[in-house]
Each structure stands twice: as structure tokens, then as C-alpha cells.
């Protein structure tokens, strides 16, 4: 009997906690969740300049349902969050020529490695200029 009462109280509490009267906030949270759930892998680099206003944040992410079918996004923003550079392309373009004939597991591994090392290969300063 105590177990049934506890379950009933728990279910009622969950119902009230999940209700949100602020429809706009709930919708925004849902959009953010959808966006974040589609991110497969990401890498970020912060470059600081002479002053705090010179700080830039660069990131690369692959979104979609799989690495091979996903979209790569490379973006650089300033400290205020204003976009300096943005580029999107199929994630398959991160595969170098010698991996073009590899199996899908090796291709996915290669894409992950290239995302992890992206800012070592590409200078974020150069990204902002392109």
C-alpha cells in the first residue's frame, strides 16, 4: 500500500514539475534540445588577442544523423557573439584522398580525427579572413 501511495505521489509531482506555463521558454528549450541532439562531434578553440575585445571563438561541428551524411559547420565569432566567418559543407569533405576508398568505419574515424585536429591544421586567424 505504501508503495502504491509513493508511486502515485511521485507521478503527480512529475506531472506538475513537467508543466511549464512559459510557452516561449519551453519552445526555445525544445529547439535547443533538437539542435544539440543533432551534434555528432564538435571542437572549439578560443584565441585571445592583445585586448579582451580581440578574443575570437572558433568551432567546428558535424551535425546530422551520421558522420558520413552529416554537415560540417565552421564558425568564428567575436567576444560579443557576432559572426566573423561561417562556412558549411558536407562532412565527407573532411575525408582526405587516401581515405576515399576506405570502409565506412575508417572514414568515420578519419572525420572524427580531422575534427579533433582541425585547429592545429587550420589557423583560426586564417578562418576569419576567408
Rosetta blueprint (number, residue, H / E / L):
1 X L
2 X H
3 X H
4 X H
5 X H
6 X H
7 X H
8 X H
9 X H
10 X H
11 X H
12 X H
13 X H
14 X H
15 X H
16 X H
17 X H
18 X H
19 X L
20 X L
21 X L
22 X L
23 X H
24 X H
25 X H
26 X H
27 X H
28 X H
29 X H
30 X H
31 X H
32 X H
33 X H
34 X H
35 X H
36 X H
37 X H
38 X L
39 X E
40 X E
41 X E
42 X E
43 X E
44 X E
45 X E
46 X E
47 X E
48 X L
49 X L
50 X L
51 X L
52 X H
53 X H
54 X H
55 X L
56 X E
57 X E
58 X E
59 X E
60 X E
61 X E
62 X E
63 X E
64 X L
65 X L
66 X L
67 X L
68 X L
69 X L
70 X L
71 X E
72 X E
73 X E
74 X E
75 X E
76 X E
77 X E
78 X E
79 X L
80 X L
81 X L
82 X L
83 X E
84 X E
85 X E
86 X E
87 X E
88 X E
89 X E
90 X E
91 X H
92 X H
93 X H
94 X H
95 X L
96 X L
97 X H
98 X H
99 X H
100 X L
101 X L
102 X L
103 X L
104 X H
105 X H
106 X H
107 X H
108 X H
109 X H
110 X H
111 X H
112 X H
113 X H
114 X H
115 X H
116 X H
117 X L
118 X H
119 X H
120 X H
121 X H
122 X L
123 X L
124 X H
125 X H
126 X H
127 X H
128 X H
129 X H
130 X L
